[in-house]
């Protein structure tokens, strides 16, 4: 009976640790923003240039119970200008 209670306690502790775990998924360098240009079969990717407000440098996620949070970090601050759309 004591082994059974200990096993359940260890299992619950492992579940709590895993449910609140945060994992870094991917890191990326700056200056590599491309955009999709073309129509139908004539499609190419072109370098967009230095666009730090949209250049993603880190993508991460965390799991807490039944909730998953995905976070993207950009190399500069996000602009709140009316002519910029994300």
Secondary structure as UniProt FT lines:
FT   HELIX           2..19
FT   STRAND          22..27
FT   STRAND          33..39
FT   TURN            40..41
FT   STRAND          42..49
FT   TURN            52..54
FT   STRAND          56..64
FT   TURN            65..66
FT   STRAND          67..74
FT   TURN            82..83
//
